[in-house]
Amino acid sequence: MRYVVVGAGAIGGTLAARLAQHSPAHPPLLVARGATADTIERSGYRLRSPDDDVTVRVEVARTPAEARLRTDDVLVLATKTHQAPAALQTWVDAPVVAADADPDDPPVGTAGELLPILALTNGVAAERMALRLFERVLGACVWLPATHLVAGETAVRIAPHSGTFIVGAYPPGAPRPSDDADRAILDTLADDWGAATFTVHAVDDVLRWKHRKLLQNLANALQALLGADGAIGPIGPLASRLVAEAEGVYRASGIAWATDAEEDAWRGDVFDVRPVPGMPDVVGGSSWQSVARGDGSIETDYLNGEIVLLARLAGMPAPLNATVQRLARQAAVDRRPPSSMTPDDLARLLDLAEGGLPTG
């Protein structure tokens, strides 16, 4: 089985590099573009952690044609959520040949028809996007504290364990013709990724875990607005307000999420975040990294914006998350650096929003 990892950022790059490092007999294929692909092909993928600093040769493809997909491939979607629609459209109609095909053999179908796709994305929207196009969709809750600011390089802030994936079929509980095959894939994946310093837990309802992770990701936009070091102080109370609002929306929507005790049982002591040599002691999460790189876009519309969507579907307001969603999106589009706002200014805008006053 080959893992075709679409996206060479913090999650995709870390996964592909560790798989290439620890499973050379079954190398992954990393899908990257432009200068990023050039860098990885020329120099390899550099992965740093508290315990090691390695540069790993990883096979790269830029397009589905270069990948030459096979029936024993698993597509792994490791883009940001707002980048997922374009990636899915790129790969859904990619031709797939038999696992033992000769070079001139014709395709036996398309990726959307034949291949499972596993979404390693924040939020809860990418799996539903994929299900419009792909017959076989798997979801994942990802715990992987990594920082990606330079093409072809990632720093993982835990070791020797590199991360945890909680995986399951999507939609949960719905019988599918591919159930037996997908269970076998998840079993193999747990072995393969486990050998590459990850832990994989297969669950019946992956959305419970993704909804829990979404609550944690609501603070991502705060880091993008206030700076990574805000996590030490002002972000805490502001994040608590966003989470409290989101939990109310969950309850009104009948959504269940995993508990603190469940997460503690699986995180255990492996998430001991430590300094990575050559990296600042304080760095931000994925949204902070998008703003720090000056990407011009951010996935907040699928994090805080997911809470806003759920609230509107339930006929209730979510003014705090709506305000943060708007501010983070505008900051990213304007390419403002992290810490473009002060905590006091943001708190004032949230107070106005909660009181029903305009904040624009």
C-alpha positions in Angstrom: 0.0 0.0 0.0 1.4 3.4 -1.0 0.4 6.7 0.8 0.0 9.6 -1.6 0.2 12.6 0.7 -1.4 15.7 -0.9 0.2 18.7 0.8 3.7 19.3 1.9 3.2 21.6 4.9 3.4 20.9 8.6 1.2 17.7 8.7 1.8 16.3 5.2 5.5 17.0 5.3 6.0 15.5 8.8 4.0 12.4 7.9 5.8 11.8 4.5 9.3 12.5 6.0 8.8 10.1 8.9 7.3 7.4 6.6 10.2 7.8 4.2 12.7 7.7 7.1 11.3 4.6 8.9 9.7 2.6 6.0 12.1 2.8 3.1 10.7 -0.4 1.6 7.3 1.3 1.2 8.1 4.9 0.5 5.3 7.5 0.4 4.7 9.9 -2.5 4.5 13.6 -1.4 2.5 15.9 -3.6 3.9 19.4 -3.7 4.0 22.4 -6.1 6.3 24.9 -7.5 9.3 26.0 -5.4 8.3 23.7 -2.6 8.5 20.7 -4.9 11.8 21.9 -6.3 13.3 22.3 -2.8 12.3 18.9 -1.7 13.6 17.2 -4.8 16.9 19.1 -4.6 17.6 19.0 -0.9 15.1 16.5 0.7 12.6 17.2 3.4 14.2 18.5 6.7 12.4 17.5 9.9 13.5 18.7 13.3 12.3 17.7 16.7 13.6 18.0 20.3 15.6 14.8 19.7 16.7 14.8 16.1 17.4 16.8 13.0 17.1 14.8 9.8 16.9 15.4 6.1 15.0 12.7 4.3 14.7 12.0 0.6 11.0 11.8 -0.3 9.6 11.1 -3.8 7.7 14.1 -5.1 4.9 14.5 -7.6 3.5 17.8 -8.8 0.4 16.4 -10.7 -1.8 13.3 -10.8 -0.1 12.4 -14.1 3.3 12.3 -12.4 1.8 10.3 -9.5 0.4 7.5 -11.8 -2.1 6.3 -9.2 -2.6 2.6 -8.5 -5.4 0.6 -7.0 -3.4 0.0 -3.9 -2.9 3.7 -3.2 -4.4 5.7 -0.3 -4.8 9.4 -0.9 -4.0 11.5 2.2 -5.4 15.0 2.1 -3.0 17.1 4.2 -3.9 20.6 2.9 -5.6 23.4 5.0 -9.4 23.0 5.0 -9.9 26.0 2.8 -7.5 24.6 0.2 -9.3 21.2 0.2 -11.9 21.9 -2.6 -9.2 22.7 -5.2 -7.2 19.7 -4.2 -10.2 17.4 -4.3 -11.1 18.6 -7.8 -7.5 18.1 -8.9 -7.5 14.5 -7.9 -11.0 13.1 -8.2 -10.8 12.3 -11.9 -7.2 11.2 -11.9 -6.8 7.9 -13.7 -6.0 4.8 -11.7 -4.2 1.7 -13.0 -4.1 -1.8 -11.5 -1.5 -2.3 -8.7 0.4 -4.7 -10.9 -0.1 -2.8 -14.2 2.6 -2.6 -16.9 3.6 0.9 -18.0 1.3 0.8 -21.1 -1.7 -0.7 -19.4 -4.9 1.5 -19.5 -6.6 2.9 -16.4 -9.2 0.8 -14.6 -11.1 3.7 -13.2 -10.7 7.1 -11.4 -9.5 8.1 -8.0 -13.0 9.2 -7.0 -14.4 5.8 -7.9 -11.7 3.5 -6.6 -9.4 5.0 -4.0 -10.0 5.8 -0.3 -9.1 9.4 0.7 -8.2 10.2 4.3 -8.6 13.9 5.4 -6.0 15.1 7.9 -7.7 18.5 8.1 -8.9 20.8 10.9 -12.6 21.4 11.3 -15.3 19.1 10.2 -16.0 20.2 6.6 -13.4 18.5 4.4 -14.9 15.0 4.8 -18.2 16.3 3.5 -16.5 18.1 0.7 -14.7 14.9 -0.2 -17.9 12.8 -0.1 -19.4 14.8 -2.9 -16.6 13.5 -5.2 -15.1 10.3 -3.6 -16.8 7.1 -3.0 -14.6 6.1 0.0 -13.9 8.8 2.6 -12.0 8.5 5.9 -11.7 11.2 8.5 -9.1 12.0 11.1 -8.6 14.1 14.2 -4.9 15.1 14.2 -2.7 15.9 17.2 0.6 16.9 15.7 2.3 20.1 17.1 4.4 21.1 14.2 5.6 24.4 12.8 6.1 25.0 9.1 7.4 28.3 8.0 10.0 27.4 5.3 9.4 25.3 2.2 10.6 21.7 2.7 11.1 22.0 6.4 9.0 21.4 9.5 9.8 21.3 13.3 7.8 18.9 15.5 7.8 19.9 19.1 7.4 16.5 20.7 9.7 13.4 20.6 10.3 10.5 20.1 6.6 10.3 19.4 5.7 12.6 16.4 1.9 12.7 16.6 -1.5 11.0 17.0 -4.2 10.3 14.5 -7.7 9.3 15.5 -9.3 7.9 12.3 -12.6 6.4 11.2 -15.0 6.0 8.3 -17.1 8.9 7.1 -19.9 9.3 7.6 -19.8 7.5 10.9 -22.2 4.6 11.3 -23.4 4.5 7.7 -23.0 1.1 6.1 -20.9 1.1 2.9 -19.8 -1.5 0.4 -16.2 -0.7 1.2 -16.4 -1.1 4.9 -14.4 -4.3 5.1 -11.7 -3.0 2.8 -11.5 0.3 4.6 -11.2 -1.4 8.0 -8.3 -3.4 6.6 -6.7 -0.2 5.4 -7.0 1.4 8.8 -5.4 -1.6 10.4 -2.5 -1.5 7.9 -2.2 2.2 8.3 -2.0 1.9 12.1 0.9 -0.5 11.7 2.7 1.5 9.0 2.3 4.9 10.7 3.0 3.4 14.1 6.4 2.2 12.9 7.0 5.8 11.8 6.7 7.2 15.3 2.9 8.0 15.2 0.0 6.5 17.1 -3.2 5.7 15.3 -6.6 5.0 17.0 -9.5 3.7 14.9 -12.9 4.7 16.2 -16.5 4.3 15.2 -17.4 8.0 15.4 -14.5 10.1 14.3 -16.7 13.2 14.3 -16.9 13.2 18.1 -13.2 13.7 18.1 -13.1 16.2 15.3 -15.7 18.3 17.0 -13.6 18.3 20.2 -10.5 19.4 18.2 -12.6 22.1 16.6 -13.2 23.6 20.0 -9.5 23.7 20.6 -8.8 25.2 17.1 -11.1 28.2 17.8 -8.1 29.9 19.5 -6.0 29.6 16.3 -7.4 32.9 14.9 -6.6 34.6 18.2 -2.9 33.7 17.7 -3.1 35.1 14.2 -4.5 38.4 15.5 -2.6 38.7 18.8 0.7 36.8 18.2 1.9 33.4 19.4 3.1 34.7 22.7 -0.4 35.8 23.5 -1.1 32.1 24.4 0.8 32.7 27.6 -1.7 35.3 28.8 -4.5 37.2 27.1 -5.6 34.5 24.7 -6.8 32.2 27.4 -9.8 34.2 28.6 -10.7 35.2 25.1 -10.5 31.6 23.9 -12.7 30.5 26.8 -15.4 32.8 25.6 -15.3 31.4 22.1 -15.4 27.9 23.3 -18.3 28.6 25.7 -20.3 30.0 22.8 -19.4 27.1 20.6 -20.4 24.5 23.2 -23.8 26.2 23.4 -24.2 25.9 19.7 -23.2 22.3 19.8 -25.8 21.5 22.5 -28.5 23.4 20.5 -27.5 21.4 17.4 -27.4 18.0 19.1 -23.7 17.5 18.5 -21.7 15.3 20.8 -17.9 15.7 21.4 -15.2 13.7 23.1 -14.5 14.4 26.7 -11.5 15.7 28.6 -11.0 12.3 30.1 -11.0 10.6 26.7 -8.4 12.9 25.3 -6.2 12.6 28.4 -6.3 8.8 28.2 -4.9 8.9 24.6 -2.6 11.9 24.9 -1.0 10.5 28.1 2.6 11.7 28.5 3.6 11.7 24.8 2.6 15.3 24.3 5.5 16.7 26.3 6.2 19.8 24.2 9.9 20.7 24.4 12.2 23.2 22.6 13.4 22.4 19.2 17.0 23.5 18.7 17.1 26.5 16.4 13.4 27.3 16.8 11.9 30.0 19.0 10.5 28.8 22.3 7.1 30.2 21.5 5.5 29.6 18.1 1.9 29.6 17.0 -0.5 27.0 15.5 -1.5 26.6 11.9 -3.4 29.9 11.5 -0.6 31.9 13.1 1.8 30.2 10.6 -0.4 31.1 7.6 -0.3 34.8 8.7 3.4 34.6 9.6 4.2 33.3 6.1 2.0 35.9 4.5 -0.1 33.3 2.6 -2.9 35.8 2.0 -5.5 33.2 3.2 -6.5 31.4 6.4 -8.7 28.5 7.3 -10.7 30.4 10.0 -13.9 30.3 7.9 -13.9 26.5 8.6 -13.0 26.8 12.3 -14.8 29.7 13.9 -16.9 29.9 10.8 -18.1 26.4 11.3 -19.5 27.5 14.7 -21.2 30.4 12.9 -22.7 28.1 10.3 -24.0 25.7 12.9 -25.5 28.6 14.9 -27.3 30.0 11.9 -28.7 26.6 11.0 -30.0 26.3 14.5 -31.5 29.8 14.4 -29.2 31.3 17.0 -26.4 33.9 17.1 -22.7 33.3 17.5 -21.4 36.9 17.6 -18.1 36.1 19.2 -16.9 33.5 16.7 -18.4 35.6 13.9 -16.3 38.6 14.9 -13.1 36.6 15.2 -13.8 34.9 11.9 -14.2 38.2 10.1 -11.1 39.9 11.7 -8.8 36.9 11.1 -9.9 36.6 7.4 -9.4 40.4 6.9 -5.9 40.2 8.5 -4.9 37.3 6.3 -6.1 38.9 3.1 -4.4 42.2 4.0 -1.2 40.2 4.9 -0.9 41.8 8.3 1.7 40.2 10.5 0.7 38.3 13.7 0.0 40.6 16.6 -1.7 43.2 14.4 -4.2 43.8 17.2 -3.9 44.2 21.0 -5.8 42.0 23.4 -7.6 45.0 24.8 -8.9 46.0 21.4 -10.0 42.5 20.5 -11.8 42.2 23.9 -13.6 45.5 23.3 -14.8 44.3 19.9 -16.0 41.0 21.4 -17.9 42.9 24.1 -19.6 45.0 21.5 -20.5 42.0 19.4 -21.9 40.2 22.4 -24.0 43.2 23.2 -25.4 43.3 19.7 -23.5 46.4 18.6 -21.6 46.7 15.3 -17.9 46.0 15.4 -16.9 46.9 11.9 
